[in-house]
Amino acid sequence: MPRQNRVTPLGDLIADPARGSVYGNRGCLHDETGAIRRRFDGKRWIACRLAFRGWHRAPLMQPGRFTELFFLDEATAFAAGHRPCALCRRDDYVRFVEIWRAIHPDVASADAIDALLHEERVDPTTRGRRLHEAPMDDLPDGAYVLHEGAPCLVIDARLLRWTPSGYPDAVARPTHRQATLITPPSSIGVLRTGWQGAVPLLHPSAM
């Protein structure tokens, strides 16, 4: 039975047999039986390589350890509110901080970045997902919006519907309208630079 550790663009955890291309965590979210009990544990939400220095954890979701999470691609991880890991993706993390510093000159430490991302992704009243508004025409490739109730990836003049295994279909990207933005605004600023890291920004089905 698939574990409930696949992450949607909205940051929700679902059980699905599809394999992700990006790994990450946001603390220990499961109990001793492996059941998910919370959405997050702390503000440090990271996105990692699938493989690093031959490290391997088995079984997954061990009691008291962080919950191993999997994303379709890095665009999904950014949308969910994660950022590159400073250990297994050091070069990506350094470049991410350089870009971030140009956007937020006074918010460039790891703790400050994590705190601002947390503010952008979590509603302080409900502790549920926080969404934003932005002009659809101005969004960069790799951004996620909510379109007709579904998370969709922005690519050129298209919106691609997300599923755990890829992007099965597309519609024309609406113009001259406000979009309900899933990806945190600060991560949108990073995507505007044409971000490409050590893990896939986009699943092959987006091409």
WONOR-V569611 format. One record per residue. N is the residue number from 0. SS is DSSP state (helix for helix, strand for strand, loop for the rest). OMEGA is omega as a letter, one per 30 degrees, with the letter a starting at -180 (* if undefined). D_FIRST is the distance of its C-alpha to the first C-alpha in whole Angstrom. Layout:
n=N ss=SS omega=OMEGA d_first=D_FIRST
n=N ss=SS omega=OMEGA d_first=D_FIRST
This chain:
n=0 ss=loop omega=a d_first=0
n=1 ss=loop omega=l d_first=4
n=2 ss=loop omega=l d_first=6
n=3 ss=loop omega=a d_first=9
n=4 ss=loop omega=l d_first=12
n=5 ss=strand omega=a d_first=13
n=6 ss=strand omega=l d_first=16
n=7 ss=loop omega=l d_first=19
n=8 ss=loop omega=l d_first=22
n=9 ss=loop omega=l d_first=23
n=10 ss=loop omega=l d_first=21
n=11 ss=loop omega=l d_first=18
n=12 ss=strand omega=a d_first=15
n=13 ss=strand omega=l d_first=12
n=14 ss=loop omega=a d_first=8
n=15 ss=loop omega=a d_first=9
n=16 ss=loop omega=a d_first=8
n=17 ss=loop omega=l d_first=12
n=18 ss=loop omega=l d_first=13
n=19 ss=loop omega=l d_first=16
n=20 ss=loop omega=l d_first=20
n=21 ss=strand omega=a d_first=21
n=22 ss=strand omega=l d_first=19
n=23 ss=strand omega=l d_first=21
n=24 ss=strand omega=l d_first=21
n=25 ss=loop omega=l d_first=22
n=26 ss=loop omega=a d_first=22
n=27 ss=loop omega=a d_first=20
n=28 ss=loop omega=a d_first=18
n=29 ss=strand omega=l d_first=16
n=30 ss=loop omega=a d_first=17
n=31 ss=loop omega=l d_first=17
n=32 ss=loop omega=a d_first=14
n=33 ss=loop omega=l d_first=12
n=34 ss=loop omega=l d_first=12
n=35 ss=strand omega=a d_first=14
n=36 ss=loop omega=a d_first=18
n=37 ss=loop omega=a d_first=20
n=38 ss=loop omega=a d_first=21
n=39 ss=loop omega=l d_first=23
n=40 ss=loop omega=a d_first=25
n=41 ss=loop omega=a d_first=28
n=42 ss=loop omega=a d_first=29
n=43 ss=loop omega=l d_first=28
n=44 ss=loop omega=a d_first=26
n=45 ss=strand omega=l d_first=26
n=46 ss=strand omega=a d_first=24
n=47 ss=strand omega=l d_first=24
n=48 ss=loop omega=l d_first=24
n=49 ss=loop omega=a d_first=21
n=50 ss=loop omega=a d_first=23
n=51 ss=loop omega=l d_first=26
n=52 ss=loop omega=l d_first=28
n=53 ss=loop omega=l d_first=26
n=54 ss=loop omega=a d_first=24
n=55 ss=loop omega=l d_first=21
n=56 ss=loop omega=l d_first=18
n=57 ss=loop omega=f d_first=16
n=58 ss=loop omega=l d_first=14
n=59 ss=loop omega=l d_first=13
n=60 ss=loop omega=l d_first=14
n=61 ss=loop omega=a d_first=16
n=62 ss=loop omega=l d_first=18
n=63 ss=loop omega=l d_first=21
n=64 ss=loop omega=a d_first=20
n=65 ss=loop omega=a d_first=20
n=66 ss=loop omega=l d_first=17
n=67 ss=loop omega=a d_first=16
n=68 ss=strand omega=a d_first=16
n=69 ss=strand omega=a d_first=16
n=70 ss=strand omega=l d_first=18
n=71 ss=loop omega=a d_first=19
n=72 ss=loop omega=a d_first=22
n=73 ss=helix omega=l d_first=25
n=74 ss=helix omega=l d_first=26
n=75 ss=helix omega=l d_first=23
n=76 ss=helix omega=l d_first=23
n=77 ss=helix omega=a d_first=27
n=78 ss=helix omega=a d_first=26
n=79 ss=helix omega=l d_first=24
n=80 ss=loop omega=l d_first=27
n=81 ss=loop omega=l d_first=26
n=82 ss=strand omega=a d_first=29
n=83 ss=strand omega=l d_first=29
n=84 ss=loop omega=a d_first=29
n=85 ss=loop omega=a d_first=32
n=86 ss=loop omega=a d_first=31
n=87 ss=loop omega=l d_first=29
n=88 ss=loop omega=a d_first=30
n=89 ss=helix omega=a d_first=34
n=90 ss=helix omega=l d_first=36
n=91 ss=helix omega=a d_first=34
n=92 ss=helix omega=a d_first=34
n=93 ss=helix omega=l d_first=38
n=94 ss=helix omega=l d_first=38
n=95 ss=helix omega=l d_first=36
n=96 ss=helix omega=l d_first=38
n=97 ss=helix omega=l d_first=41
n=98 ss=helix omega=a d_first=40
n=99 ss=helix omega=a d_first=39
n=100 ss=helix omega=l d_first=43
n=101 ss=helix omega=l d_first=45
n=102 ss=helix omega=a d_first=43
n=103 ss=loop omega=a d_first=43
n=104 ss=loop omega=a d_first=46
n=105 ss=loop omega=a d_first=46
n=106 ss=loop omega=a d_first=42
n=107 ss=loop omega=l d_first=41
n=108 ss=loop omega=a d_first=40
n=109 ss=helix omega=a d_first=36
n=110 ss=helix omega=a d_first=36
n=111 ss=helix omega=l d_first=38
n=112 ss=helix omega=a d_first=36
n=113 ss=helix omega=l d_first=33
n=114 ss=helix omega=a d_first=35
n=115 ss=helix omega=l d_first=36
n=116 ss=helix omega=l d_first=32
n=117 ss=helix omega=l d_first=31
n=118 ss=helix omega=a d_first=34
n=119 ss=helix omega=a d_first=33
n=120 ss=helix omega=a d_first=30
n=121 ss=strand omega=l d_first=30
n=122 ss=loop omega=a d_first=32
n=123 ss=loop omega=a d_first=34
n=124 ss=loop omega=a d_first=34
n=125 ss=loop omega=a d_first=31
n=126 ss=loop omega=l d_first=29
n=127 ss=loop omega=a d_first=27
n=128 ss=strand omega=l d_first=27
n=129 ss=loop omega=l d_first=31
n=130 ss=loop omega=a d_first=32
n=131 ss=strand omega=l d_first=35
n=132 ss=strand omega=l d_first=37
n=133 ss=strand omega=l d_first=39
n=134 ss=strand omega=a d_first=41
n=135 ss=helix omega=a d_first=39
n=136 ss=helix omega=a d_first=41
n=137 ss=helix omega=a d_first=41
n=138 ss=loop omega=l d_first=38
n=139 ss=loop omega=l d_first=37
n=140 ss=loop omega=a d_first=34
n=141 ss=loop omega=l d_first=31
n=142 ss=loop omega=l d_first=31
n=143 ss=strand omega=l d_first=29
n=144 ss=strand omega=l d_first=30
n=145 ss=strand omega=a d_first=29
n=146 ss=strand omega=a d_first=30
n=147 ss=loop omega=l d_first=30
n=148 ss=loop omega=a d_first=28
n=149 ss=strand omega=l d_first=25
n=150 ss=strand omega=a d_first=25
n=151 ss=strand omega=l d_first=27
n=152 ss=strand omega=l d_first=28
n=153 ss=strand omega=l d_first=32
n=154 ss=strand omega=a d_first=33
n=155 ss=loop omega=a d_first=37
n=156 ss=loop omega=a d_first=38
n=157 ss=strand omega=l d_first=34
n=158 ss=strand omega=a d_first=31
n=159 ss=strand omega=a d_first=28
n=160 ss=strand omega=l d_first=25
n=161 ss=loop omega=l d_first=22
n=162 ss=strand omega=a d_first=19
n=163 ss=loop omega=a d_first=16
n=164 ss=loop omega=l d_first=17
n=165 ss=strand omega=a d_first=20
n=166 ss=loop omega=a d_first=23
n=167 ss=loop omega=a d_first=24
n=168 ss=loop omega=a d_first=27
n=169 ss=strand omega=l d_first=30
n=170 ss=strand omega=l d_first=33
n=171 ss=strand omega=l d_first=36
n=172 ss=loop omega=l d_first=37
n=173 ss=loop omega=l d_first=39
n=174 ss=loop omega=l d_first=42
n=175 ss=loop omega=l d_first=44
n=176 ss=loop omega=l d_first=42
n=177 ss=strand omega=l d_first=40
n=178 ss=strand omega=l d_first=36
n=179 ss=strand omega=a d_first=34
n=180 ss=strand omega=l d_first=33
n=181 ss=loop omega=a d_first=29
n=182 ss=loop omega=l d_first=30
n=183 ss=loop omega=a d_first=32
n=184 ss=helix omega=a d_first=36
n=185 ss=helix omega=l d_first=36
n=186 ss=helix omega=l d_first=33
n=187 ss=helix omega=l d_first=35
n=188 ss=helix omega=l d_first=38
n=189 ss=helix omega=l d_first=36
n=190 ss=helix omega=l d_first=35
n=191 ss=loop omega=a d_first=39
n=192 ss=loop omega=a d_first=40
n=193 ss=loop omega=a d_first=38
n=194 ss=loop omega=l d_first=35
n=195 ss=loop omega=a d_first=34
n=196 ss=loop omega=a d_first=32
n=197 ss=loop omega=l d_first=30
n=198 ss=loop omega=a d_first=27
n=199 ss=loop omega=l d_first=26
n=200 ss=loop omega=a d_first=28
n=201 ss=loop omega=l d_first=27
n=202 ss=loop omega=a d_first=24
n=203 ss=helix omega=a d_first=26
n=204 ss=helix omega=l d_first=25
n=205 ss=helix omega=a d_first=28
n=206 ss=loop omega=* d_first=30
